[in-house]
Amino acid sequence: MPARKTCTLNLRVDPIIKEAVREAALRDNRSIANLIEILIRRHCQEVGIPVPEQQTLFKDNSNG
């Protein structure tokens, strides 16, 4: 499996929201980052913003 390329997203939220997200991720057996990514993808799908899968964004350049 090729290495995943990611980037950092820093944001500030109310501590109550952070705790709710932490609890939601824990209940879903996910990391906070994974839960946030899923929620963003779901929202984009609902409002018609295309989000391609990661493997289509980053081509494997291992040919040399």
MDTraj code that builds the backbone (N, CA, C; nanometers):
import mdtraj as md
import numpy as np

residues = "MET PRO ALA ARG LYS THR CYS THR LEU ASN LEU ARG VAL ASP PRO ILE ILE LYS GLU ALA VAL ARG GLU ALA ALA LEU ARG ASP ASN ARG SER ILE ALA ASN LEU ILE GLU ILE LEU ILE ARG ARG HIS CYS GLN GLU VAL GLY ILE PRO VAL PRO GLU GLN GLN THR LEU PHE LYS ASP ASN SER ASN GLY".split()
xyz = np.array([
    [0.0844, -0.1173, 0.0000],
    [0.0000, 0.0000, 0.0000],
    [0.0891, 0.1239, 0.0000],
    [0.0693, 0.2175, -0.0943],
    [0.1518, 0.3371, -0.0988],
    [0.1240, 0.4272, 0.0216],
    [0.2252, 0.5046, 0.0579],
    [0.2098, 0.5968, 0.1702],
    [0.1056, 0.7031, 0.1368],
    [0.0256, 0.7381, 0.2357],
    [-0.0765, 0.8417, 0.2166],
    [-0.0133, 0.9778, 0.2339],
    [-0.0472, 1.0687, 0.1475],
    [-0.0001, 1.2057, 0.1601],
    [-0.1112, 1.2861, 0.2270],
    [-0.0761, 1.3576, 0.3304],
    [-0.1751, 1.4367, 0.4027],
    [-0.1212, 1.5763, 0.4251],
    [-0.2081, 1.6654, 0.4692],
    [-0.1675, 1.7996, 0.5066],
    [-0.2327, 1.8319, 0.6407],
    [-0.1848, 1.9367, 0.7026],
    [-0.2326, 1.9757, 0.8345],
    [-0.3393, 2.0834, 0.8223],
    [-0.4405, 2.0736, 0.9058],
    [-0.5453, 2.1746, 0.9139],
    [-0.5567, 2.2163, 1.0599],
    [-0.5179, 2.3383, 1.0894],
    [-0.5276, 2.3893, 1.2262],
    [-0.6520, 2.4754, 1.2379],
    [-0.7286, 2.4546, 1.3417],
    [-0.8468, 2.5364, 1.3627],
    [-0.8763, 2.5488, 1.5109],
    [-0.9476, 2.6522, 1.5440],
    [-0.9877, 2.6752, 1.6825],
    [-1.1375, 2.6513, 1.6948],
    [-1.1751, 2.5801, 1.7987],
    [-1.3165, 2.5548, 1.8260],
    [-1.3413, 2.5744, 1.9752],
    [-1.4647, 2.5932, 2.0076],
    [-1.5060, 2.6035, 2.1469],
    [-1.4699, 2.4728, 2.2173],
    [-1.4192, 2.4799, 2.3394],
    [-1.3842, 2.3565, 2.4116],
    [-1.4999, 2.2569, 2.4233],
    [-1.6219, 2.3058, 2.4302],
    [-1.7381, 2.2161, 2.4368],
    [-1.7515, 2.1365, 2.3075],
    [-1.7268, 2.2025, 2.1931],
    [-1.7313, 2.1338, 2.0636],
    [-1.6193, 2.0305, 2.0559],
    [-1.5008, 2.0682, 2.1016],
    [-1.3882, 1.9740, 2.0995],
    [-1.4203, 1.8489, 2.1807],
    [-1.4790, 1.8665, 2.2963],
    [-1.5133, 1.7515, 2.3799],
    [-1.6213, 1.6657, 2.3125],
    [-1.7173, 1.7299, 2.2487],
    [-1.8220, 1.6550, 2.1786],
    [-1.7618, 1.5738, 2.0631],
    [-1.6696, 1.6336, 1.9892],
    [-1.6049, 1.5635, 1.8790],
    [-1.5212, 1.4476, 1.9324],
    [-1.4501, 1.4702, 2.0414],
    [-1.3704, 1.3638, 2.1023],
    [-1.4590, 1.2471, 2.1422],
    [-1.5717, 1.2771, 2.2051],
    [-1.6650, 1.1723, 2.2475],
    [-1.7258, 1.0996, 2.1273],
    [-1.7634, 1.1754, 2.0239],
    [-1.8198, 1.1138, 1.9033],
    [-1.7193, 1.0210, 1.8376],
    [-1.5942, 1.0639, 1.8294],
    [-1.4900, 0.9807, 1.7698],
    [-1.4678, 0.8545, 1.8530],
    [-1.4653, 0.8711, 1.9835],
    [-1.4467, 0.7569, 2.0727],
    [-1.5597, 0.6554, 2.0554],
    [-1.6819, 0.7031, 2.0502],
    [-1.7970, 0.6129, 2.0335],
    [-1.7966, 0.5422, 1.8987],
    [-1.7393, 0.6088, 1.7973],
    [-1.7321, 0.5515, 1.6626],
    [-1.6033, 0.4724, 1.6408],
    [-1.5208, 0.4640, 1.7465],
    [-1.3919, 0.3953, 1.7387],
    [-1.3053, 0.4516, 1.6261],
    [-1.2973, 0.5850, 1.6191],
    [-1.2203, 0.6569, 1.5174],
    [-1.1307, 0.7585, 1.5855],
    [-1.0340, 0.8067, 1.5101],
    [-0.9573, 0.9209, 1.5582],
    [-1.0403, 1.0466, 1.5327],
    [-1.0074, 1.1523, 1.6031],
    [-1.0758, 1.2798, 1.5799],
    [-1.0548, 1.3237, 1.4357],
    [-0.9319, 1.3121, 1.3863],
    [-0.9023, 1.3529, 1.2489],
    [-0.9864, 1.2749, 1.1480],
    [-0.9987, 1.1434, 1.1691],
    [-1.0775, 1.0617, 1.0775],
    [-1.2251, 1.1001, 1.0820],
    [-1.2768, 1.1244, 1.2022],
    [-1.4170, 1.1642, 1.2140],
    [-1.4420, 1.2970, 1.1434],
    [-1.3535, 1.3939, 1.1627],
    [-1.3689, 1.5246, 1.0978],
    [-1.3653, 1.5089, 0.9461],
    [-1.2737, 1.4274, 0.8962],
    [-1.2658, 1.4052, 0.7513],
    [-1.3952, 1.3438, 0.6984],
    [-1.4492, 1.2463, 0.7686],
    [-1.5745, 1.1832, 0.7264],
    [-1.6888, 1.2853, 0.7253],
    [-1.6962, 1.3670, 0.8289],
    [-1.8024, 1.4672, 0.8359],
    [-1.7904, 1.5703, 0.7241],
    [-1.6680, 1.6119, 0.6925],
    [-1.6478, 1.7067, 0.5827],
    [-1.6870, 1.6439, 0.4501],
    [-1.6434, 1.5195, 0.4276],
    [-1.6805, 1.4516, 0.3029],
    [-1.8318, 1.4375, 0.2898],
    [-1.8980, 1.4005, 0.3994],
    [-2.0442, 1.3852, 0.3989],
    [-2.1125, 1.5176, 0.3668],
    [-2.0660, 1.6247, 0.4300],
    [-2.1256, 1.7566, 0.4038],
    [-2.1061, 1.7972, 0.2581],
    [-1.9847, 1.7794, 0.2064],
    [-1.9588, 1.8158, 0.0676],
    [-2.0476, 1.7366, -0.0278],
    [-2.0663, 1.6089, 0.0001],
    [-2.1536, 1.5270, -0.0836],
    [-2.2967, 1.5809, -0.0794],
    [-2.3442, 1.6173, 0.0388],
    [-2.4804, 1.6679, 0.0536],
    [-2.5038, 1.7986, -0.0206],
    [-2.4027, 1.8838, -0.0298],
    [-2.4203, 2.0137, -0.0955],
    [-2.3644, 2.0166, -0.2371],
    [-2.3190, 1.9009, -0.2866],
    [-2.2777, 1.8899, -0.4258],
    [-2.1360, 1.9348, -0.4562],
    [-2.0486, 1.9292, -0.3582],
    [-1.9074, 1.9620, -0.3811],
    [-1.8322, 1.8313, -0.4022],
    [-1.7761, 1.8104, -0.5216],
    [-1.7047, 1.6846, -0.5457],
    [-1.5741, 1.6789, -0.4678],
    [-1.5494, 1.5655, -0.4038],
    [-1.4242, 1.5405, -0.3322],
    [-1.3716, 1.4077, -0.3837],
    [-1.2703, 1.4123, -0.4723],
    [-1.2182, 1.2867, -0.5265],
    [-1.1478, 1.2059, -0.4194],
    [-1.1418, 1.0758, -0.4404],
    [-1.0685, 0.9895, -0.3491],
    [-0.9213, 1.0255, -0.3565],
    [-0.8484, 1.0023, -0.2487],
    [-0.7101, 1.0460, -0.2399],
    [-0.6213, 0.9862, -0.3486],
    [-0.6404, 0.8596, -0.3831],
    [-0.5528, 0.7981, -0.4817],
    [-0.5635, 0.8662, -0.6174],
    [-0.6740, 0.9360, -0.6476],
    [-0.6842, 1.0075, -0.7747],
    [-0.6167, 1.1442, -0.7659],
    [-0.5938, 1.1944, -0.6455],
    [-0.5279, 1.3236, -0.6289],
    [-0.3765, 1.3117, -0.6414],
    [-0.3185, 1.2033, -0.5901],
    [-0.1743, 1.1869, -0.5862],
    [-0.1343, 1.0657, -0.6690],
    [-0.0700, 1.0908, -0.7805],
    [-0.0263, 0.9820, -0.8672],
    [0.0996, 0.9192, -0.8095],
    [0.1128, 0.7894, -0.8247],
    [0.2313, 0.7176, -0.7774],
    [0.3448, 0.7423, -0.8758],
    [0.4499, 0.8091, -0.8288],
    [0.5639, 0.8404, -0.9145],
    [0.6814, 0.7501, -0.8834],
    [0.6573, 0.6230, -0.8605],
    [0.7641, 0.5298, -0.8256],
    [0.8349, 0.4731, -0.9482],
    [0.8008, 0.5206, -1.0673],
    [0.8616, 0.4682, -1.1900],
    [1.0036, 0.5198, -1.2112],
    [1.0541, 0.6061, -1.1250],
    [1.1910, 0.6483, -1.1434],
    [1.2065, 0.7889, -1.1268],
])
top = md.Topology()
chain = top.add_chain()
for i, resn in enumerate(residues, 1):
    res = top.add_residue(resn, chain, resSeq=i)
    for name in ("N", "CA", "C"):
        top.add_atom(name, md.element.get_by_symbol(name[0]), res)
traj = md.Trajectory(xyz[None], top)
